[in-house]
Amino acid sequence: MRLKWLSISVILLVCVLFNVQAGNGKKKKPAIEFNAISLKGDSVRLSNFKGKYVLLDFWASWCIPCRKTNPELVKLYRNFHDKKYLSADNFEIISISMDREVNECKNAIEEDNLYWKYQLCDGLGSDGQISKDYKVAFIPTEILIDPEGNILGKNLRIDEIEDLLNNQKQP
């Protein structure tokens, strides 16, 4: 009996640590609204992306794992941006840089060919409001948001994001 409770405790801990949600009746966690100005000067309000899958990509130019992930993000965007989904218009990436030097961020965007439209860098690093609201503890951090504006997952690997999006594509 003791072993059974220990096993259940370990499973629950793993679920909490890896953000696993079970059951169809689960309450969805809504994404936190933000309004920011992109590096191109455009207003970026999260609620304007309802009806789309959105990936929030928290990264920095000085972060080696982030820079190694960037080519995978470029491929992900190329493969999923213009696809048709069962419950969404398309897929977008909003990159949120944790850089304190905006020019370093801009240089990395150009070097890594991060060509999607929505690039944010306020120069506040981890003190930025969006990273605080989403409790970003490390980078890279990926947060996938569904077309209704709910968080599907946090700290997902690129292959997990691909699987989720592939399962939602129209046949």
C-alpha positions in Angstrom: 0.0 0.0 0.0 2.8 2.4 0.9 4.5 1.7 -2.5 1.2 2.5 -4.3 1.0 5.9 -2.6 4.6 6.6 -3.3 4.0 5.8 -7.0 1.0 8.1 -7.2 2.9 10.9 -5.5 5.8 10.6 -8.0 3.3 10.6 -10.9 1.6 13.7 -9.6 4.9 15.5 -9.0 6.0 14.7 -12.6 2.7 16.1 -13.9 3.1 19.3 -12.0 6.8 19.7 -13.0 6.1 19.1 -16.7 2.9 21.0 -16.8 0.8 17.9 -17.7 -3.0 18.3 -17.6 -5.3 15.4 -17.4 -9.0 14.9 -18.1 -11.4 16.5 -20.6 -13.1 18.6 -17.9 -9.9 20.6 -17.1 -10.1 24.3 -16.7 -8.0 26.0 -19.3 -5.6 28.7 -18.3 -6.1 31.9 -20.3 -3.0 33.6 -21.7 -2.2 36.9 -20.1 -3.0 39.9 -22.3 -0.2 42.3 -23.2 0.2 45.3 -25.5 3.8 46.0 -26.7 5.5 47.8 -29.5 7.5 45.7 -32.0 11.0 46.6 -33.2 9.3 47.8 -36.4 7.1 50.2 -34.4 3.8 48.1 -34.7 1.5 47.6 -31.8 1.3 44.0 -30.8 -1.7 43.1 -28.6 -2.1 39.4 -27.8 -5.9 39.5 -28.0 -5.5 40.5 -31.7 -4.3 37.0 -32.4 -7.5 35.2 -31.3 -8.3 32.6 -33.9 -4.6 31.7 -34.4 -2.1 29.5 -32.8 0.6 31.7 -31.2 4.0 30.7 -29.9 5.5 33.1 -27.4 9.3 32.7 -27.8 11.3 34.1 -24.9 15.0 34.3 -25.9 18.1 36.6 -25.9 21.0 37.2 -28.3 23.5 36.2 -25.6 21.8 32.9 -24.9 23.6 30.0 -26.6 20.7 27.5 -26.3 18.3 30.2 -27.7 20.6 30.8 -30.7 20.8 27.0 -31.3 17.0 26.8 -31.2 16.5 29.7 -33.6 17.0 27.7 -36.8 14.4 25.2 -35.5 12.0 28.1 -35.0 12.6 29.4 -38.5 11.8 25.9 -39.9 8.7 25.7 -37.6 7.4 29.0 -38.8 8.1 28.2 -42.5 6.3 24.8 -42.1 3.2 26.0 -40.1 2.6 29.7 -40.6 0.3 29.5 -43.7 -1.3 26.1 -43.0 -5.0 25.7 -42.4 -6.1 24.3 -39.1 -9.3 22.8 -37.8 -10.0 25.6 -35.4 -7.5 28.3 -36.4 -6.6 30.7 -39.2 -2.9 30.2 -39.0 0.2 30.1 -36.7 2.3 33.0 -35.6 5.4 33.5 -33.5 5.9 36.4 -31.2 9.5 36.6 -30.1 10.2 38.4 -26.9 13.8 39.2 -26.3 15.3 39.3 -22.9 18.2 41.5 -24.1 19.1 44.8 -22.4 20.8 46.0 -25.5 18.2 46.5 -28.3 20.9 46.6 -31.0 22.3 43.2 -29.9 18.8 41.8 -30.3 18.4 43.4 -33.8 21.7 42.0 -34.9 20.8 38.5 -33.7 17.4 38.6 -35.5 19.2 39.5 -38.7 22.0 36.9 -38.2 19.6 34.1 -37.4 17.1 35.1 -40.1 14.1 35.4 -37.7 11.9 36.8 -40.4 8.5 36.8 -38.8 6.9 40.1 -38.2 6.4 40.1 -34.4 9.7 40.8 -32.7 9.6 42.5 -29.2 12.6 43.9 -27.3 12.0 46.6 -24.7 15.6 46.6 -23.4 14.4 45.6 -19.9 15.7 42.1 -19.9 14.1 39.9 -17.3 12.5 43.0 -15.8 10.1 43.3 -18.7 6.5 43.0 -17.9 5.7 40.2 -20.3 8.4 37.9 -18.9 7.3 38.7 -15.4 3.6 38.0 -16.2 4.5 34.7 -17.8 6.9 33.8 -15.0 9.8 33.1 -17.3 12.5 31.5 -15.1 14.9 30.5 -17.9 15.4 30.9 -21.6 14.6 29.7 -24.1 11.0 29.4 -23.0 8.3 28.5 -25.5 4.6 29.0 -24.6 2.0 27.8 -27.1 -1.4 29.5 -27.1 -4.5 28.1 -28.7 -7.0 30.0 -31.0 -9.2 30.8 -28.0 -6.4 32.5 -26.1 -5.6 29.7 -23.7 -2.2 28.3 -22.8 -1.7 24.8 -24.4 1.8 24.3 -22.9 4.9 26.0 -21.5 8.5 24.9 -21.9 7.6 22.8 -24.9 10.2 21.4 -27.2 10.0 22.2 -30.9 9.0 18.6 -31.8 6.2 18.8 -29.3 4.9 22.0 -30.8 5.1 20.4 -34.3 3.1 17.4 -33.1 0.4 19.6 -31.6 0.1 21.7 -34.7 0.2 18.7 -37.0 -2.7 17.2 -35.1 -4.7 20.3 -35.7 -4.1 20.8 -39.5 -7.0 20.3 -41.9 -6.8 17.1 -43.8 
